[in-house]
Amino acid sequence: MPRSQAETANSFHDFEPDDQDFLSAILKGLSQPQKFIASKFFYDEAGSQLFEAICQLEEYYPTRTELGILERHKGEMAALAGSQCHLVEFGSGSSIKVRILMDALDKPLVYVPIDISRDHLALSAADFARRFPAVTVAAICADYTSDFELPPITDGQYVGFYPGSTIGNFTPEDATGFLRRVKNKLNGGGFLIGVDLVKETAILNAAYDDKKGVTADFNKNLLHRCNRKLAANFDLTQFDHRAFFNETESRIEMHLVSTCRQDVTISGRCFSFEAGESIHTENSYKYTIGGFQELALNSGFTPVKVWTDADQLFSVHYLAAD
Ligand SMILES: C[S@@+](CC[C@H](N)C(=O)[O-])C[C@H]1O[C@@H](n2cnc3c(N)ncnc32)[C@H](O)[C@@H]1O
């Protein structure tokens, strides 16, 4: 199919959260005793590009490990997904991992990438449509924790795809709520989900605090975004990136730590920071295989199959939504 036809096969459904949502979340999060900003706000176009750069880092084992698992077991995964599936990817980013699956799936009909980062999604969806002209692309820009509809289907089944261990950004309680809603949306299909595993603390800490400082830039982009979009005056030189594995909670925590006592104004509201006080910007929970299967069961899914790498760094689970 020529390029223009592939592009017209695309549809783009735009439910991008507006700046007012962003502002409300920031004002609320920075008013808590432990200042907090949800990690979904990392992802504007600059944040999405910085995340792609993180994926290339030597220390960031999750991307290459998950790609290896997908490549090795794509045949088995495709057999479980079945013929003529409607593949729905949550947090699709650059839509790179999905290419491996697409090559293995039997006559996939529709690809539905869902992402909060609008411009990045538009580019990735158009690129995907050029690579897979036989597949209809129905992109959805939305916060997938909010209510949105999937395109209706007449043939085949929905199969969800949620790579990158993005599920780890939810607390286990919120992950259960999210998975329950996903299960209802998939309406009897399957769900392929990448989940990072508990491992040696030094490997985890390095993955979120790389030597080149790319993860630090990714973290600080959040403050840049507040300055650009919310008339804030964060001085980025007065915040440090901090990432560490919290063993009690089994999660990596990322923070932005104020290096001095300072006041910051955001859309006319003033927030004070003590020296050493932090904004908690990300959690990335790490699971055991059994621990994640239990969470999936509690969410109404049936664990069917799990694949890992030789070093047991990462896992990919196929869950049935029946
Ligand atoms: C950790 S990255 C993973 C990207 C890609 N799936 C991968 O495996 O490399 C998380 C992705 O999910 C998107 N995302 C995060 N929170 C989201 C939300 N609440 N709703 C929609 N997309 C979200 C981000 O924009 C980003 O593309």
The ligand as an ORCA input file, in Angstrom:
! r2SCAN-3c Opt
* xyz 0 1
  C       8.170      3.438     30.771
  S       7.580      4.071     29.251
  C       7.426      2.574     28.291
  C       7.380      2.822     26.815
  C       7.309      1.549     25.954
  N       6.057      0.865     26.177
  C       8.452      0.632     26.280
  O       8.206     -0.473     26.746
  O       9.604      1.008     26.011
  C       5.914      4.452     29.691
  C       5.033      4.883     28.517
  O       3.676      4.944     28.976
  C       3.135      6.228     28.736
  N       2.278      6.517     29.900
  C       2.668      6.638     31.196
  N       1.602      6.848     31.991
  C       0.511      6.873     31.162
  C      -0.889      7.051     31.384
  N      -1.379      7.249     32.603
  N      -1.717      7.001     30.308
  C      -1.229      6.805     29.058
  N       0.095      6.634     28.787
  C       0.945      6.662     29.822
  C       4.313      7.159     28.589
  O       4.013      8.281     27.794
  C       5.363      6.248     27.966
  O       5.289      6.243     26.568
*
